[in-house]
Amino acid sequence: MSSTNGKAEARKPLPEPAVAYLDHLRVEKGYSPATLAAYAEDLAQFEESLADRGLTLAAPETVTLEAARGFLAELHRRRVAKSSMGRKLSALRGLFTFLRRKKRVTGDPLAGLKNPKTDKRQPKALNVDEAVALVTPGPESPAGDGSREACRDLALAELLYGSGLRVSEAMTLDLDDLDLSQGIVRVMGKGGKERLAPLSDAARVRLGEYVRRRAEFVPEPREPAFFLGARGGRLDRRQAARIIDALARGAGLARHAHPHMLRHSFATHLLESGADMRSVQELLGHARLSTTQRYTHLDLARLMQVYDQAHPRSDESKS
């Protein structure tokens, strides 16, 4: 890449295909300015890498797998964090998905690339924009067609993201476990431990819409299960996983999604917004605080920043 010395050089404007993609994310997907700025930086770095090889995003059909691998190798040499590398690849995958939908390219030069492996013990979270996109279908998404299945699928996604349920907990819910008027769901967690979880306003709306259409699934009116499959029986975990991944694809996300990812996103976004760990532990139904701590991405630098700002004796020179 052209600029590796820590001082950012003045960059040329992004090529039109990249600008069109960012406009799509801003106007149609509603991405935040911070996320758009990060994606623009990622695309600019890739464009610089392409320029070193005589290529450009202005002619996206000429971009090759070898060029993409070269970009990844440069990131490795610069010791870019694996999470940052994954985000950059996500931005590039999103770009080429967008260009294929617009019929501006036919192939995907990133198809042979895998995201860098991260710690398998750390669950993955969607960022806020991705989570909102997943539960807010656009006109081109199958989940926006108003069908009974779309109504159910969006209710499930809002529940998982809005209340942080395990997929197994959501699948075992019965109709009388939800009190939409009070905004509460009764959950049977691990070890048979029962807890009450709050429902977000968005979840209450989606769940209410599904309740009104639930009868369309049920050949037997006395079926207690809340989430139902096409034949009227209880939805299972495998079906739920397919539903969430389909919603992610419909939202144009550049990675697969699964139900636990929404649970982790719920916890991560609460913690990032200042919720205390103990409260999040209770909401998740964790028996031990150490389990909740594995859900956080809070690095040492951020923890030290919080400490310095909040603790009265963090810096005695202040007094």
N, C-alpha and C positions, 0 to 999 in steps of 0.2 A: 504494500500500500504506500501511497505517496507520503503521507504524514505519519511518522512513527516516533517523532522526537519529543512528543508531549505538547508541542505548540501547534495548535490547529492552524493549517494554512487556509487562505481564502479559497473556497470551493466554487466550482462552476455550478450554475443552477442544475437541478436534477432534470434528466430527460423527461419528455412529455409522458411516456407510459408510467413512470414512477409518480409524477405529479397527479395523473389521473387516478391512480390507485389510492394515493393519500386523500384526494378529494372524495373518493368513494367512501373511505373510512370515516372521514369527517362528516359528510352530509348524510349518507345513507346508514352508516353504522353508529354514528354519534360518538366516535372515540374522543377521549379527552385530549386537550392540547399537549399534556405531558406525554401521553402515549404516542401521539402523532409526531412529536418532536423526536422521540426515541426511534420510531420507525424511519423517519426521514434521515436521521444520522446513520442508521444501519444501511439504508439504501445508498446513501452517499459513499459510505466506505466500500460497499460492493462495487459501485460505479468506478471508484478510484482503482480498485483491484482489476476490474475489467480493462480500464484504460491502459494499464501496464501490459496487457496482453493484446492490445489493439482491438478491443471489443467495447461495446457500450450498450446500455439499456435502451438507448434510442432505437436500436435494432434488436429487440429482445429475442427474436428467432435465431440469432447467431450465438447466443450464450450457450456454452457447452457444459457438460458435466465436469470436464477437466478444469474449466475456469472456476466452477463452483468449488471443486476440491482444492484448487489453489488458494482460493479465498479462505477456506477453512484451515488450510495449512498455515497461512499467514497469522490467523487468529491464534493458533496453537503456539507459534513461535513467539508471539507477543504475550503469551501467558494470560490470555483473556479468560475470565472465569467461564466454566462450563455452562452456567446458567445464562450468562450473557451471550455466549455462542449459540445456545439454543434459541434465545429470543431473536437473534439476528437471522438464523435460519428460518424461524417462524415467519418473520417479516418477508423474507424472500419467497417462501412457499406461498404466502398469502398473495404476493404480487403476481406470481405466475398462475395461481388459481384464478385470480381476477382477469388476467390477460387471456387465459383459455376460455373463460366464460364470454368474454367479449370477442372471441374468435380472432385474436391478434397473434396468438401462437398456437401451435398444435401439440407441441411436446412439453415436457417438464424437465429442465436440466438438473433439477434437484432430486429427481425421483430415486437416484441411486445413493443419496446421502442419508446417513442416520444422524440423529442428534447425539451429541456427546453424552456418554453415560454419566449420570450423576449418582449420588449415594442412594442405593435402593431403599434404604430405611426411611428416607425423607419423602413423605407424600408430596404430590404435585398439586399446585393450585392454579386456577385460572386467575388472570388479573381482573380487576373490576369491570373493565370494558368487555372482556371476553364473557364473563359471567352474565352481564346484562344482555349482551347480544344473544347468548344461548337461550335465555328465557323470554326474549322479545323477538318473535319471528318477523322477518321481513316479508314483503309480498311474494318473493320468489321462493320462500321456504315452504316445504310441504306442511309444516306445522301452522302455516297461516291460512290454511284452506277452510277453517271453520268446521271440520269434521269432528265426529265424536272422539276419534282417536287423537286428533290434534288437541282437543280440549283436555283429554286425560293426560297426554304427554306433557303439556305445559303445566298442568296442576302438579304433576309429579316433580318436574324440574324445580318449580318454585318452592315446593315443600322441602326438597333436599337442600337447596341453596339457602332458603329463608329460615329454616329451622335446624339444619345440620344433622338430619337423621342419617343413620346407617341405612343402606338399601334394604337390609334384612328387616329393619324396623318398619320401614315404609311398606314393605310387602306384606307384613303381618297385621297391618292396621285394619280394623273393622270400621264400618260406617259409624257406629256409636262411639268411636274413640275421638272423634273430632267435635269440638264445640266452636263453630264458626262465629257465633254471636259473641262469645267471650275471647275468641282468638287463641284457643288453647287446643293442643293435641296431646292425648294420653299415649305414651310410648312404652312398650315393653322392651327393655334393653337387655344387654348381656347378663347372664346369670339370673334372669327372671326379675330384674330390678325395674320397677315402674317409675317413670318420671313424667312430669308435665312440661311440655315445650311450648314456647310462644310461637304464634304464627305471624309472619310479616303481613302488612296490609296487602301487598301484591299477592301473597300466597292465599290470603282469605278470598280475594276476588277470584283467582283462578280455581281454587278449590270449590267455591260456591258455584261457579259456572259448570264445573264437572259434576257436582252433586245433582244439578238440575238436569243433566243429560245422562247420568249414570244408568238410568232405567233402560236406555237404548242398548246396553250391553247385557242386561239381565233377563234370561229366560225364566229364572226362578226368583220371584220377588223376595224370598226369604234369605237369599245369599248374603252373608254378613260382610264379605270382603269389601274393602273400600276400592282398591284399584283392581280393575277387571280387564281380562283379555277379551279377544274377539268372540270367544265362545261363551263368555259369561262367567268363567271361573277366575280364581285369584291369579293376578299377574305374578310372575316369578322373577327372580333376580336376573336371569339371563335375558328375559324380555326387557326388563328395566334398563339393563346395560345397553342393549341395542337402541332403545328409545333415546337415551341421553347422547349416545354417539351420533345418532341420526340428527338430533337437534343441533349438535355442534357442527356437523357438516352443512346443515341447512343455514346455519348462521355464518358460514364461510370461515370458521376457525381453521387454522392451519395445523391442527393436531387433533388426535383422537381425544375424546373425553369419556369419562365413566362416572357412575354415581358417586363413588368415594371422592372423586375430584371436587364435586360440588360440596360435599361435607367439609373437605379440607379448605376449600375457598371460603366457606362460611366462617370457619375458625380463624383463618388467616386475616380476612378482612375485618373481623371484629377486633382482633389484636392490633392490627395496624391502625385502627381508628381509636385506640386507647382503652379498649375493654380490658379489665383485669383478668389475669390468668385463672383465678379461682372461679370466677363467674363463667368463663368459657368452659372450664372443666365441667361444671354442673350442666351447662347447656348441652355439651357433647355426651354426657352420661359416662364420663371416665371415672373409674374408681381411684386412680392414682394421678397426681398432678404431673408426674414424670411422663405419662402417656400424652398429656396435652402439650407438654413442652416440645415433643417431637413434631408437633404440627406447626411449629413456628419457624419462620425464616429470619427471625431477629438475629442479626450478626452481632459480634462483639462491639464493633464500632458504634452501631446504633444504640445498643444497650448502654454503652459508656456515655453517649450523648444524652440519653434520657436521664441517666444517673447525674451527670453534671448539671443538667437543667433543674432537676427535681430535688436532689438531696441537699439539705442545708449545710452539711459538712463535706460536700464533695470537693470543694475548693476553699480552704481556709483563708486563702489570700483575698477572697471576696469580702471578708468581714473586717 
